[in-house]
């Protein structure tokens, strides 16, 4: 283990030992309602963070993890807009017409601000929105203030961005604008205003970064920090991350071999002509690449790392603002990613200028399948797929006045549909009281018991479906299929095979059949509820 990983492991272990024997769910002494801060990364892999085994320098999130909790089996939906819809509504995306997106949300659906504002909360949004059934964060989403960014192809010069639903002028080149910093700036602005004008009210802040979603755009100083770090290749990085995750107790599975034949889903051959000979369509062994390809691929991962590193720094500034306004101890912070790292290879937006510095405004690069395999490691597949690499997310939880645990792990499976019942319970409103009479019950479970101890949250199932990729988890059993594999079901026992290497469908046909029938029943029910 390298020195940095060793020190991080020691810090987390000591923090965990220090919390043992204490009441983990702390009393809130003054009876205040907690504040809530959801921080969402975009296309970040399971093992990108330092506190989840990665080599990218993320000291701010590592510190939050050392002072709080990390969940080891938490899930998103494998894609951006269904994940955002689930987080803010508390429903599976299929229940509210959001996967695939079909018009507006049902009349009975509401978002978290609609439930929190009657309880006295001020609600703020900064960054990506992409809740397709509620197109405007203020008018439709119920937020009091919003900086809404919709130009995902341009980190430096967005043409489509809005404040409080009103279109802003395009950002000109050379202005010094960078989206990740701009989102943090707006979040801090809202917090400062809140501290000045509404100090007696709790707040809900939703900070949705677009980093590290393609295009790979980063500040040059951050790229330089990582420029040569990835010349060893994705095989070595993926193996090292897997070892760290095992040492941390986050995973216990064997490392699957690279899938060298899985193509990015939206691949078009002309991307190789536009980007040049350094690109690779497949996650081939690193040793098989040419020297030119190795240099090019290492540079791409350096930019990805720079984007995650900058996001971590900006999160630190937001946390510092909470500390200055003496709100940090009373704020439940939830950090996660909307899906796994993306294997996509494409060029869009303003195109790709191969003469421009990689990572600059005129370049348009994507992470690709080799590095996405390392970022999602040790799990299989990527964004869009419902294998573990597509749907597994880190979840860092921090709340000093509500959680006594320090540096502990939580192994119970959870899903982003659990955020709404958790937040509503902590805000003093039951999920049943909050929902409208004609609405179906919220499918998630409150995570409050897991904030207090590493206990199992009882539930029958977790459901997944995106673009023909399907999955159902019941206890430790997972049934999963992929469109590229003719939707043939695979069955895995995740107790010892979280990396989905030993398909048991032929050995357990009755279990697989019952789970497949249950998946279809849920699919039908959810679609009917959305009508």
N, C-alpha and C positions, 0 to 999 in steps of 0.2 A: 504494500500500500504506500502511495506517495505521501509526503509530509503533510500536504494540505488536507488530504482525505483523512489521514490519521488524526490530525488536530480537530477536524470537524466531528469525527466520530467520538472523540473523547469529550468534547464540549456537550454534544447531545446526550451522551451516556451519563455524564455528571449531572446535567440538568434533570434527567429522568430520575436518577437516584435521589436527588434532593427533594423531589416531589413525593416520593413514596411515604406512605403513612399519614399523608395529609388528606383532608377533605378536598376532593378534586374540584367539585363545583363550588366556587367561593360564594359567600354571602355578599349581597350587593349593598350592604350597610345602609345606604341612604334611600333604598327603594326606588332608585332611578331606573327609567327604561334605558336599555343599552342603545348605543348607536350601532349602525351596521355599515360595513364597507365591503362590497364584493369587488374584487380585482380579477379581471379576466384576461388572460393571455390568448393569443390567436395563433393556432397551429404550432404550439410548443410541445415538444415530446416529453414523455414520462420521465426520462432520466436527464433532462437538460440542466436542472437546478443542482447546485452543490449539495443541498440537503436531500436530494434524491439520486445521489451517486455520480452526478456530472462533474466535469472539469471546468465548466464555465463559471466565472467568478460572480457569485450572486450573494454577497455578504448580507444584504438587507433582508432578503427572504430567508436566508440561513438563520439569521438572528431571530426572526419571527418564529421560525420552526423550533429553535432551541428554547424559546420562551413560551412555546405553546404545543401544538399537536401536529402530527402528520398522519393522514389517512393513507393506507396502503392499497385499498381496493375500492377506489372511488371512480365513478363513471360519468361520462358525458354521452352525447348522441352520435359522435363521429363526424359532425359537420357544424358549421358556424350558426346558421339561422335557426335550426331546430334546437340547438343548445341554448341560444339566447331566449328563445320562446319558452323553453322549459324552465329556465332559471327565473324568469320574471312572472310566469303564469302559474307555475307549480304543477302543470299538466304535461303528459307526454305530448310531443308535437303532433302525433296523429290524432289526438283528441280535439285539437284546436285548429285543424286544417293547415298545419304548418310543415308537414312533411308527407308528400310534396305540398308546397304552398298553394292554397286555393282561396284567394280573396281575403277578406277580413276575418278577424277572430270571431267565433260565435258570439251572439249577443250576451250570453251568460258569462263569458270569460272576462277576467279582469287581471290587471298586472299588480305587482306588489305595491307601487305607490298608491293605487286606489284603495288598498286595504290599510296602508300605514298612515296616510294623511289624516283620516278620521281619528287616529290614535294620537295625534299631536306631532307627527313626524314631518320634517321638511325633507324633500327628496331631490337629489342632484344626480345628473348624468354627464359623463365626459367620455368621448371616444366613439367607437363603432356602435351602431344601433342594430340594424339588420333584423328587427322583429317585423317580418313582412306583413303580418296581419294587423299591425298597429303602426302605420307608416311614420307618425310624428311623435317624438318622445314626450313633448309637452302636451299637445292637444289630444293625442291618443293614449300615451303612456302614463300620463298623470304626474310627470316630473315638474317640479317648480322651476328648475333651470336646467339647461342642456346645451352642451356643445357637441353637435352631431356630425360625424365625419363619414362621408360616403364615397370618398375617392381612394379606394384601396390600392390603386396602381401608382400612387404618387405620395411618397412620404414627405417630400420636400416642397412640392408645389401643388397642393390640392386645388381643384376647381369646384368641387362639390362638398361644401361644408357649411354648417348652419349653426346659428346661435338662437336658442329658443324658437326653433322651427323656421327661422328666417334665413334665406340664403345669404352667405357672406361673399365678398369679392374674392376672386381667385388669388392665390398667393403667388407672387412674382418670384422668378429665380433670383438667387442671391440675397433673399430676405433674411436668411438665417433660421427659417422655419424648419422644424423637424417634428413629425406628428407625435412621436412618443413623448417628447418634452412638452408639446402644446397641450396634450391631454392632461398631463400632471399639472401644468400651469393653471388650467381651468378648474381642475379639482381643488387645487389649493386656493384659488380665488373664491370658490364657493364656500370653502371651509372658513376662510377669513371673514367673509360676509356673514356667515352663520354665527361665528363667535361674537361678532359686533352687534348684529341685529336680533338674533334669536337664541341667545345663550341658554334660555330656559327650556328650549325644545330639543328633543333628540333628532338625529338625522339619519337618513339612508342615502349612501353614496354608492353609485354604480360606475366604476372606472373600467372601461373596456378598451384595452389596447388593441391595435392591429398587429403589433409585433409578436412573433417574427414571421407573420404571413408574407408570402411573396408579393411584390418583388423584393429581393434581398437588397435593401437600402439601409445604410448605416452611416454614422459619422466617421470621418476618416481616422480620427484619433482613437476611436474604439476598434476599428478594423486593424489598425497597426498593432494594437495590444495582442491580437490573436493571429497575426499574419502567418507565422510559421508553426503554430502550435499543432496543426492538423496534418502535417506532412507524413506522419506515421500511418495515417489511413483509417478508414472506418472500421476495419476488422479489429485493430488494436483498441480503438476508442470504445467500441461496443463491448469488447471482452472486459476491459477495465471497469466500465460502468456496471456491468453485470456482477463482477466480483464485489464492488463497493456496495451495491444494493443487497447482496447476500450478507455481507459483513454488518450492514445496518439493520438487518432483520426485516427488510421491506419485501424481498422476494426469497423464495427457496427453490425455484425451479432450475432445471438445466438450461443452458443457453442453446436456442435453436440455431441450426445452420442458416446462413443467409439464403433468402429466396432469390436466386439468381435469374429466374425466368419470369417474374411478375412485373409486368409493364405498368407504368402510371396509367390510370384509367383514361385520362383525356389526352393522351399522347398523340401528336401529329408529327410526322417525319420532318416537316419543314423547320421544326424548332432546332434541329441539329445544324441545318444550314445557317439559320439566323444567329445561333450562339457560337458555333465553331467546333473544331475538332476536340476540344477539351471536354465536351459533354459526353455523358454515358446514359443510355436509356435504362440500363439494368444495374442492380446491385451486385456487380461481379466482384470476385476477390480483388483486393487492392493491388496485389502483386501482378495481376494481369493487365493493369492499366499502363499506358505509355507515360513517360516522364512528363510530357505536356499535360496529359489528363490528370496526373497526380497533383501538379502545381495548381491547375485550374480548380479541381475539386477541393483541394485544401483551402483555397482562397474563398470558395463559396461557404464552406463551413465556418471559416473565420468571420465572415460577414454575419452569418446566422448567430454565432456566439456573441458578436458585437451588439446585435439587436437585443438579445436576451440580457446581456450585461447592462446596456443603457436602460432598458425597462426596469431592471432591478434598482439602478441608481435613482430613477425617477420615483419609484415606489418609496425609496428611502426619504425623498423630499416630502412626499405626502405624509408619511409616518412622522417625520419631524414636525410638520404643521400640526398634526394631532397632538403631539407632545407639547408644543408651545401653547396650544389653547387648552391644555390639561384635559384632553378628551381621549387620549390613547388608552388609558386603563379601562374606560367605560365603552370601548368600541370593539365589537366582534368583527374581526377581519377574516375574510375567506378568500384565499388565492387559489386559482385553478386555471386550466386551459380548456378551450372550447372543443378541442379534438386532438388527436395525435398529430405528430409532425407529418408534413405533406410530401408525397413522392412526385407531385405534379411537375411536369416540364412543359412550359409554354412561354410565349412572348405576347404581350398585349399592351394596352396603355399607349405610351408614346414610342413603343418599339425598343429595340436593343441596339445600341451603338457599341460595336466591339472595340472601338478605339477609346472609348471612355473608361475611366478607372472603374473596376468592378465595385459595385455598391454605391456608386454615385447616381445622381438624378437621371442621367442619360442611359444607364444600364438597366437591363431587365433580366434578372437571373432567378432561378428557382432552386430550392435545396436538392431535389431529386431523390431517387430511391436509395442510393447508397447511404447518404448521410441521414435520410429519414429513418432508415433501419437502425442506425446508431442512436438517433435521438429518441426513438420509441423503444429502444432496447431495455430489457431483453425480449420484449414482446414481438409478436408477429404482425406484419402488415401495418397499414398507415391510415391517415385520414380517409374517410369515406367507408372503409371496411369496418365491420363489427367484430372482427377478431380483437384481441386485447390491445394490440398496438394502435388501433383506431379509436377505441373508446375509453382507454385508461388515462386518468389524469392525476397528477399530484394534487393534493389538497392540503394546504397549510392553513391552520386555524390559530388565531391569536386573540386573547381576550383576558388580560391580567385580572380584572375584577370578577370575572365569571368562571375562569378555569384556573385551578391551582396547579395542574399538571405542568411540568416543564420538560420539553424534549421527548415526550412520550409518543408512541405509535398507537394508532387505532386500526384494527384489522377487520372490523365489520364491513361488509360491502355496503356501499352507499351510492346514491345517484343524485344528479342535480335537481330532480323533482323533490328532493328532501329539503332543499333550501327554504321554500315557501312555508311549509309547516313548522320548521325550526324557527325561522324569523318571527312568524306570527305568534308562536308560543312565547318566545322571549319578550315580544312587544306587549304581551298581555291579552292576546286575542286568540282563541282557538281557531284552528283551520275550519272547523264546521260552522262556527259563528260567522266567519269572514265570507264564506262563499255564498253566492246567490242561490235562492231556493231551487231554481231549475238546473243548477250546475251539478254534474256528477261529483262524487267525493274526490278530494285530492288523492292521487295515487301514491304520493310519497309518505315517508315516515319522519317524524321529528328526530333530529340527531342529538337532542339535548341529553338523553342518557349516555351517549357516547362521548359527550364533552366531559362527563364526570368520571367515566371509567371505560376500560376496554371491554365493553359488553357487546353482545350480539343484538342488532336491531332486527326484530322478527318481521318477516315479510314473506309472501308466497313466491314472488317473482320479481325480476327486473327484465324489462322488455326493450328490444332494439329492432329498428328497421330503418334502413336508409338506402335508397337507390338500388333496391333488390338485394342488399346485404341484410341478413336477418340473424337475430340471436335471442335466446331466452336463458336467463340464469335463474335456477331454482336451487337454493342452498348453495352447495359447492359444485353443482352440476351445471354445465353450460352447453347448450345446443347452438350451433352457429353454422351459417352457410354464406357463400360468396357468389355473386353473379358470374364471375369468371370461372367458377367451378360447377357451372350448370345448376347452381343452388342446391347441390347435394348436401344434406345435413352431416355435420360432424358432431361428435359428443366427447366432452372432456370433463375429467374430474379435476377441478381446480385446486383441490386440497394439496396435491403434490405436482400438479401439471398446469400451473398458471400460464406457462408459455405455450400451451396447446400443441404438444408434440405427439401425444399418444391418443389417436382417435379410437374411441371405444364403441362406436355406433354398431359395429357388427357383433360385439360381445354383449351389448346391452340393448337389443332391439326393442324390447318392451318399454324401457325407460325412454328411449329416443322417440318412439311412436307416441307415447303419451305427452311428452313435452312438445312435439311437433303439433299435435292436435290442440294443445293449450295455447301455443303461439298463434295458431290460426283463429282460435276462438277470440283471443284478445285483439288481434288485428281487426276482426269483424266488429267487435264491440266498440273499439276506439273509433273506427270510421263512422259507425252509426251515431256515436255520441257527438261527433263533430257537425252533424247535419243541423 
